[in-house]
Amino acid sequence: MKIEEAASYTEKCFHGSPASCTCACPFHLDIRSLLEKVSKGKWASAYKLLRNETIFPVIVSALCDQPCSNHCQRTQIGDQAISIRDLEDACIRYVKKRKADAYNIPPKTAKVAVVGAGLAGLSCALNLARKKFQVTVFDKELGWGGSIRVHLRFKEFNEEISLMFSVAKADFQFKSEITSLAQLEEFDAIYIATGSGGDSFGLLESWDHELQTTSEKKVFLGGSLCGVSQMEGIAQGAQVSKVIEAYIQTGKASYINKENNFKECGRKLDHDGALSLARVEAKSTDGYSEAEAREEASRCLQCDCDKCLTSCEMLKRFGKAPQKMAIEVYTDTHVNPPLSTHTLARETYSCNLCGHCKSICPEAVDIGAMLQFSRTARFKDNSYPAALHDFWLREMDYAVSQGAFVSAPKGKKTCQYAFFPGCQLGASNPEHVLESYDFLNEHYDAGIFISCCGAPAFWAGDEERLGVHIEKLRQEWFEMGRPKLVFACATCENIFSMMLPEIKSISLYELLDRQSHVLSKCDLTEAVVFDPCAARDDDEMQSSVRRLADKADISLEELQEKNRCCGYGGLIRLANPSLYDEISQVRAEASEKPYIVYCANCREVFAARDKECAHVLDIVFGLSINASIPSLAKKRENSLELKKKLMREKWEMDFEAETHEWDKLSLIIGDELQKMMDQKLISSADLQEAIWLAEESGDKFYDESDGMSLCSMIKPVITYWVEYRKTGPDTYEVYSAYYHRMHFVKGE
């Protein structure tokens, strides 16, 4: 992996970029930071920031034409822009001690000439003098200031210039007019800032506005001579000082430090929910009081794009900026220590991969895709936490083998449609699949395609397993005559869209909606449709479900936020149980009304939360709304019974599932233990195997006093432990079950 690959996912993210007001400011002053400091009355730090960025803060606070005001995002919500210049003035008045910073660095031998002692020339001279270059400033007038010498407040301005140069040694040559550059041959670099209409020595036409260079290698131009404002001239002087420094050091004009790309910033943001606040007006003609200044500064929206960080529970919990996460995607899997940090592992597997961040981002930055990229890279490098996805990968393997059934209608080799219910719909409720296929079989030339879409492998980052499975799906689809697939699961449809785009698809709910018969009245009279995150871009699927509910005379309300993940996506439950609980609870509480869902996983998540919900297929087919959730073992049984029933009733075929010697064991498991096992993804089938192995081999701990046994079963990724007691022939009561996410090796 290259760092550019990881960074490409967030390159358009502008979180942390300069605010729009900063972009408009000639000095690129960090106005957000300045106003935050002022709002807290931190006058010393506010003044220091103002001084360092604007060079001459007193002059700037008096003369700046405030281009930032036109870009203040307060105006986005109808308010007046913040009074930046008045707040700058307050910084100057309320700071206890104004001084200039001195740099304790050795003097340099390089000599720089500055022609013109106006604001642009002074700015350049001051910055170079601070760096201990030998700076000589020439001006034909009696003193510095240029055009501001006639200003009514020049006395203050003069004091400001004197203060700033009090710690920076520069040689001022007044009443010294430069008429030819030949007079300056001894200097290593020359900056010409002779003011509006001043002498450019024939170099103006060759002026480059980016670096302020000219056709003469060591000669630079700037300020109002080049048509910029006074404030822009001060800013240019500071910028060109860096270019001159680089030129002296390297012989080439360039910026020593790459500047922020202010051309690309300044985006307008949404400020939903922002409180409108009127501009604070100063009661005194002297300007804001301290309290007034703090109040006005508090009006700053501190605008920055943080939509994903404040909306996504995962991003909110970890609090990392997208760009930082992109760097950690690289450093986490980099093979050369000490760069390998493993600081993003928890976040990588805590993401629902739901697409919400992308959907709300102004630049469609997809953090989920980046973390999916991270999962894939980790899997390739064998540095992934295998236990987090082991259960689902084993379930997928079962679903595509024992649980799979693919066939055109009886007596046919091909068909126009094929129903792909996904592996979870039938496992959760076989009637949903049986009734749906009866409907399709009656109205369409429809086959059946029971398998897994491959989502567990995709979410785990197991590209090899996914690729093999996708090829198998493609071949089976081709052999069925390339039918249009009918999906009941939006996740399945998404996976097929990504991996098998050549396959045309339609949702089951759209076909059900096309049949105009009126549905029988449902027990639900009012509800909210909970749209799965995977259906975000499928408007027709969402609309069809609503029309079906309407046919059943159900009064619908909409959630404030649609297509939020129920918590199941990305299989985060083991990686971050507390986050999973938070997300599922928040989604369950998004409305007090019952939910209508059209995702088996959503139904399972909400039923576990005792949230009243019904699958839309319950409503369509008049099925009883069952709040119970089948256990993990029951889901497998459901899948097999569904397959058997379909094959026997629709195809007149027999099917015998694979059996194991431990299947004969009967386990007694209490409700609380069963609930815990389901939460921890411990199937009773695994316990049957563990107990059978222990009883057959005698490899267990046995307590004669109470007949209790403790055994373990070592699997490639997980080691199971079971505490149990035999209560009858092939019958065992289980008292506890747990596992370690590690592989134990038995020693002698």
N, C-alpha and C positions, 0 to 999 in steps of 0.2 A: 504494500500500500504506500502511496505517496501522499504527503500532507496536502498537496493540491487536490487530490481526490476527495478527501474529507472536507476541506475548506470550500469546495465547490457547492456544497449543499447550502451553505449559509452566506455565500458571497454577496447576495442581494439584501441580506438583513441589515437594516440601518439602526437597530437598537444600539444606543450609546453614541450614535453619530451626533455631530453638532446640531443644535436646534435651528429652526428656520431663521430666528432673529440673529443668531451667531453667523449664519451663512451670509446674511445681508450686511453684517458689520464689516467695515474695511479692515478692522483689526482682528476680526474673528474672535472677538471677546467671548469667553464662556459666560454668557449672560445668565444661563440657568444657575451656575455655581455662584455667580456674583449675587443674584437676588436671593438665593437660599441663605447666604451668609448675612445679607442685610436684614432679611426677615427675622433672623435670630439675634440681631444686634451685634454681630461679630465684625466690628468696624475695622479692626487692624487687618484681619485676613481679607476682608472685602477690599480695603484700600490697596493692599499689596497686589492682589489679583488685578485690580484696575490699573495700577501703575505699571506693572510688568507688561501688560498687553497694550496699553495705549501710549506708553512712553512719557507723555506729558498730560497727566490726568486733569489738571486744572484747565488747561487750554481745551482739551477735548470736551470736558463737561460744559464748557461755555459755548463752543463753536460747532459742535457736531450737529449735522442736520438730521440725525436719527433715522437713517434708512431702515433700521431694525423695526421701527414702529409699523411700517407697512407690512411687516412679516410676522408681527406678534400674533400668536394663535388665540389670544383673547378675542381678537376680532372675528374668529371663526364662529364664536357663539354670540356675536352681536355686541360685545363689550368694547370699550375704548382700549387702545393699546396701553401697555404699562409705560409709565413716565420714566424711561431709562435715564435720560440726561439729568433729571431732577434727583434721581436716586444716586447717580454718580456724584453730583454736587454734595449730597448728604454724606456720602462716604468721606469726602475730603474735609467737610466741616466737623464731623464727629470722630474722626480718628484722632487719637491723642497725640501721636507723634508722626509727622510726615518726614520721611528721609529717603535718600537714594541708597540702593545697595551697592557695595563695593566688592569687586572680585579680587581675591588674593591669588593672583596668577602672575607669573614672570612676564616682564615686558617683552615685546616682539620687536624685531628689527625692521620689519616691513613698514613702508611709508605710504600713507593714503592721503590724497588731496581731495577735499570737498569744495566745490566751487558753488557758492551760494549759501548764505546762513539763514535761509528761510526754514520753514518747518520741516520740509523734506530733507534738506541738507543737514539740519541739526539732528534729526532722528538718526540718519545714517552715521553721522559723526559720533553721536553719543554711544551708539551700540558698538562701534569699532573701538572707541576710546576705552570703553569698559573692558574690552578684551585685550587691552594694553597694546594695540597697534599705535604707531606714531601717526597721529592724525593732525593735519593742518587744514583749517577752514579759511577760505578766501571770500571776502565780500567787498563790493565797491562802496557800500554804505558805511555809516559810522558805527553800526553795531548789528547785533543779530535780530532776527524776527521777520525780516522780509515784509510781506504785506500786512502782517498783524501789528506792525510798529505804530500804525495810525489808529488802532482799535482803542476804544475808551477804557478797556480793562488791561491795556498793555503793561501797566505797572505790575499787576498780578502775574501776567504771563512772563514778564521779565524775571520776577522772583522765582517762578517755577523753573525756567530754563537754568537759572543760576543754581538752584537747588540740585537739579539733576546732574549738572556738570561739576558739582562740588566734589564728587568722588571719581570723576573721569577726566583725565588730563588730556586736553586738546589745545593746540596752538591756533588762536584766532588772529587772522591777519585782516583787519578791517581797513577800509579805504584802499583796498588792493584789488584793482580790476584786472582780471585775466582776459587778455585779448587774443592769445594764441596758446594752443596746447603745448607748443614748444617750451613755454615757460615752466611746464610741469614735467619735464622729461625725467627728473630725478625720482619721481614717485612711482611706486610699484602698481598703483591702481588709482583711478580718478573717477569721482562721482560728480556729475554736472547737474545741479539743481538750481538754475538761475532764475526760476520763476516764470510766470506767464509773460510771453513775449521776449524772454531773455535769449541770450546767445547760446545756440546749441552747437556751435563750431562746425556747422554743416553735417551734423550726424543724426538729426531728428528723423530723416527719412529711413535711415537704417536701424532705427530703434526697435528692439524686440520687447514687447510689453510683458512677456512672461519672466524673463531673466533680467530685463532692463539693460541688456547689452547693446553694443553698436558695432559698426563695421571696424572700428578701432579696437583691437583686442583687449586693452586694459581700461577702456573708457566706458563708463556706464551713465545712463541718463534717467531722470525721474522727476517727480513732483509736477507742479502746475505747468512747468515747461512742456510737459507731455500731455497737457489737457486734463489732468485729474484734479479732484477737489483737494482742499487743504487736508482733510482727514485722510483721504486716500494717499496723499503725499507723505504724511507721517508714517502710515502703514507701509508704504513702499520703501521709505528710508530704512525701516527695520528689516524688511525683506531683503533689500539689496545688500545690506551689510553682511548677511549670511552668504550671498552669492559671491561677494568680493572676498570674503574670508576663504571660501572654497577655491576661488581663482588663485589667490596668493599661495595656497597650500599645494594645489595640484596643477596649476596652469590652465585649468578648464573651469569655465563658469557653470556652476550647478548649485543646487541646494544641498547643504551638508546633511540635513535631516529632511526626509520626505514629508511634505506637508499633507494635511488632510485634504481630501478631494472635495473642496467646498462647492464646486460646480454641481456636484451630484446630490447635495443635501438640500435641506430646506423644504422637505415634503410637508404638506398639510395633513394633519391627523384628525381622526374622529375624537371628539371629546364628549361622548355620551355621558350624561349624568353630571357634567361639570356645572358647578353653581355660578350663576351670573353675579358678578361683583362690579359695582360702579368704581370708577377711578377715584382715588383719594385726592381731594383738593387741599393744598396747603393753606392753612389759616393765616400764615405770616408771609409778608412779602419777601422775607429772607429765605424762604423755601421750607421744605418739610421739617417738622420736628422729628425727633428720634422715633417717637411712637407712630407718627404719620408715615415716615419712611418705611418702618417695619411692616405696617399694614399694607402699604402699596406694594411692597416687594412680595408680600404674601399672596398677592393676586396672581403671581406667576404660576402657570399650570405645570411647570417643570416638565414640559412636553417632551416625551420620548416615546417611541413605539415600544410598548411592552404588552401588546395584546395577548400574545401567546403565554407570556410569563405570568400574567394575572388570571388568565382564563383556564389554563390547563393545570389540573391538580398536580400532575407529576412535575412539571416545570416550576410550578409555584413552590412545591416542597423542596426541591433541590436548589432552586435559586441561582442557576447558572445561565449566563448569557449564551445565546445560540453559538456565537463565534467561539467562545471558550469551549463549549461542548465539542465543536468540530475539531479543535486542536487536540482535545483529549481522546477523540475517536482514533486519531493517529497515534498519539503517545501511548495509549493503552495497549496497542498491539505491535508497537515498534520492537523489533528484535534486539536492538542494541541498548543495553542498560548504560547509563541510568535513565534514559529517556522513557522507558516503559514504566508507566505510573499506575495503571489499573485503577484510576480514580473515577472512571465512568461506568464501571461494570454494573453497579446497582441501577443506575439510570437507564442503561441500555436495555435491561430486561424488565424495567418498570414502565415502559412505554406501551400504551394500548395500540399503537400503530393505527390510530383511528382516522387520521387526516384532519382533525379539528384545527390544529395549528396552521396548516396550509390554507384551510378554508377561510380563516379570519385574518391572515397575514396580507398586508397591502401588496407585498411582493411575492406571495404564494410560496414562501419558504417552508419547506417540509422537513421538520425536525424528525418526524417519524421515519421518513425515508432514509435520513442520515443514520438513525439508530438501527434501522433494518440493515443498512450497509455495514454497520459495526457488528451486528450479530453474525452476518455472513462471513465477515473477515475473521472473527473470533472462531467460528466453526472451522474455517479452512486452516487456521493456525493451531487448532486443537487446544485453544485456550478459553473455551466457553464452559460455563457451569452446566454440565450435562444433566444433572439431576433436575434442573428447572423445567426441562422439556421432555424428559424420559417417558413420563406417563403418557403424554399426548402422542408422542411418536409411536409408542407401542399400540395405542388405541388406533392410530392411523393405519399401522401395519395390519391390525385385525380387520379394520373396516374395508380395506382394499383386497382382503383375501377371504376369510371366513364370512364376513358380512356383506360381501359384494355380490351383485347380481345384475347382469347387463343382457338385455335381449330386446329384439324387435317384437311386435305383437305375435301371438301364437300363429304359427303357420306362415310367417313372413320372415324374410331375411333383412329387409330394410323397412324404414318408416320415415314419415315426414317430421314427426316430433318425437322427443324422448324426454321423459320426466326425470330430472336430476334433483331428488329431494335433499341431498346432502346426508352426511352420516349421523347428524344429531337429531333431525326431525323425527325419524322413525324410532331412534333410540329413546327419545323422550316420550313419544306417543305414537305407536304404530298406526292408530286410527287416522291420524293426519295424513299419512302416506297412502293408506288403503283407500280412503274416501277421495283423495285428490286423484289417484290413478283411475278410480272408477269414473270420475268425472271426465278425465282426459280420454280415457278409452272409449267413452260414449260419444264424445263430440269430435274427437280428432284421431288421426292415424298415429297413435302414440305408443312408443315402446317404453321400457324402463331402464334407468341407468343408476343403479344404487352403488355408490362408492363414496370415497372421500375426495374432496377437491384438491387436497394437498396443503390446506392452510396450516396444519401443525408443523409440517416441514418448512414451509415458507417462514412462519413466525420464528422458528428455531434457527433459521439461517442455514439449514441443511440443503444446499443446492443440489448435491448429488442425488439424494433420496427424492427430492422434488422433481428433478429432471427425469429420472427413470419413471416416476409415476406419471408425469405429464405425457411422456411418450406412449405409455400404456393407454392412457385415456384417449389420446389422439387416434391410436390404432383401433380401439374399440368403437369410437365414434365413426371412423371411416368405414369399418366393417358393417355398421348399421345403416349405411347409405348417407352419411353426413346429415343427420336430422338437425332441425332447430331444437336446441335444448330449452326445456322449461324449468326454470329455477324457482324454488321456494325460499332459498336462502340468498340474501344479498352478498354475503361473504363469498359463497361459492361462485356467484356470478362475477364478482370482482376478480377472483383468482383466475377464472377462465378467460376473462377479458384481457388480463395481463399476459397469461401464459399461452393461451390458445385463441388469439384474436380472430382466427379464421372461422371459428364456430359462432354461428348466429344464435342469439338467445332472446328469450322473452320471459317475463315473470309469470308465475302461476296465477298471481292475483289479477294481472291484466286479463288473462283468459277467463278467469272466473267472473270478472266484472263485465266482460263482453256478453255474457249470457244475461239476458234482461229479466229473468224471473225474479220475483220479489222474495227476499229471504224471510223466514219465519221470525217473529219478534223474539228478541234475545232478552235474557234476564237483565242484561245491562241496559239501563235507560240513558245514561250519560257516561262519557269516558274521555280519555285523552289518548291519542295515538302516539306511541313511543316509537319513533323511527330509528332503526339501527344505524350506527355510524357508517356501515358499509353501503347503505342506500342513499348516501348523501347526494350523489350525482344522478340518481335514478328517479327523476320526477314522476315518470309514469307509474313506477311501482308504488311510490308514496301516494299518488292520487288515487290509484286503483283501490288501495286499502281503505281510504277514506270513503270512496263511493260505496264499497261493500258495507261499511259500517252504516252509512246513510240508508242503504236499502233495508237494513235491519232496524230502522227507526231509532238509532242511537244518536243522541245529541253529543256532538264533539266539541271539545275545546282544544286549542293548540298550546303546546309548551312554549315557554319564552325562548328556550334554546332547543332547536331541533338537531337530530343526528349526533347527539353526544353519546359516547360509548358507555354502555352499561357497566363496564369494568372487565368484561370477559376478553375483549380484544387483546391480541399480543400475548395471551396466556401469561399474565403477570401475577397470577394468584400466589404462586410459590415464591416468586422473586421478591415480592413486596406485599405481604398479606395486609398490613395496615393500610397501605395505599389503596389496595383493592377494596377493602372494607369502606374506606372513605368515599371512593368514587361510586361504588354501588349504592351506598346509603344516600349520597347526594342525589343521584339519579332517581332513586325510589321516592325521595321526598320532593321532587320537582313539581309535583301536583298532588293534591289530596284525592283527586278522582281516580277511579280505576284506570289501568292502562290496557290498551289493545296493542298487542305486539305481533310482529310477523317474523320473528327470529326465535328459534328454539332456545338459543343461549340466553337471550334477553329474558325470556320467560323463566328460565331456570334461576337466573340471578335474582329476579324480583320475587319469585315465589320463595326463595330462601330468605328473603327479607320480609316475608309476610305481607308483601305488597299485592293488593288485589289486582290481578291481571288475567287476561284471556288472550289466547292465540286467535288471530282472525279466522283461522280455519275452524275453530270451535263454533264461531258465529255463523260461518258460511254453511257448515254441515249440521248445525244443530246439536253439536256434541256437548256433553256435560263439561263444565269448566272445572277442571281438577287442579286444586292448588298444590297437591303433593308432588314431590320430586323423586323420580326413581333413583335408587342407589346406583353406584357405578356398575355393580354386577348385574343389576336388573336392566340397565341400559343395554348391556351385551345380550342378555336374554331377549329383550325386546327386538333388537336388530335381527337376531336369528329367527325369532317367531315371525317377524314381518317377512323375511326372505322365504321361509317355509310356506307361509300362507299364500304369498303371491305366486310362488312356483306351483303350488298344488292347485289353487283355484283358477289361476289365469293361464297357466301353461301346462297343467296336468303333469308336473314333474315332481320327482321326489328329491329331497335334500337331507342328508344326515350330517350334522355338524361334527367337527372334530371333538373327540372326548378325551378326558384324562382320568387317570386312576383316582385322583383326589376329588373329582366331581361328585363322587358318592358321599363325601363327607357332608354332614348337616351341621351348620354353625348356628348357635344361639347368640345373637348380638343385640344388646340393649339399644334403645332409641338414641340416647345421648352419645353412646360410643359410635353408633352408626353415623350420626351427624358429624362427629369429629372426624371419622374416617373419610367421609365424603369431602369434608373441607380440606383434609390433608392428602386427598387423592390416593387413599389406600382402599383397594378393592377387596371384598370378601373372597374373591377367587384367589387373590394372592395369599390370603390367610389360609385358605383351604390347602393350597400347595405347601405352604410352610409347615403346617401342622402334620400333613401326610408324610412329608419328608422326615420330620422329627420322629414321628411314631414308627415309621418303617426302619429308620436307622438307629433310633435310640439316642440320637445326638441332641440332647436337651438337658436343661436343669429341671430336676424333679424334687418337690418338697413332699416327703411322705406324710408330714403332719396334716396337711390339708388337701393333698392330691393335686396341687397346683403345678403346672409345667410352664417353663419359659424356653422358647426356642427362637432360633434365628434362621433366616434364609438369605443367602448372599447372592445378589444379582449383579450384573456388570456395573451398574451405576448406584444402586440403592441396596442397603441391607435392611431387611424387615425383622422386627421383633414382635413376638406374640406371647401373651400370657393367657393361659387357658386351663380348663379342667374338663376331663372326659365325664360325660353324664349318661352315656348309653352307647350302644353299638353304633360306631361311626358317627357319633354325635358329641359335639364339644361346645362348651360355653366359653365365649371369649370375654376376658375381663379388661384387657388393654391391648392396644396395637400401636406401634409407632415404627419409625424408620430413621436411619441415618443417611444423610446425603453423601455417603462415602462408600468405598469398596473395602470391606474387611478381608484380610487374608489369614487363614488359620495356620498356626504354627504347631510344632510338635510339643 
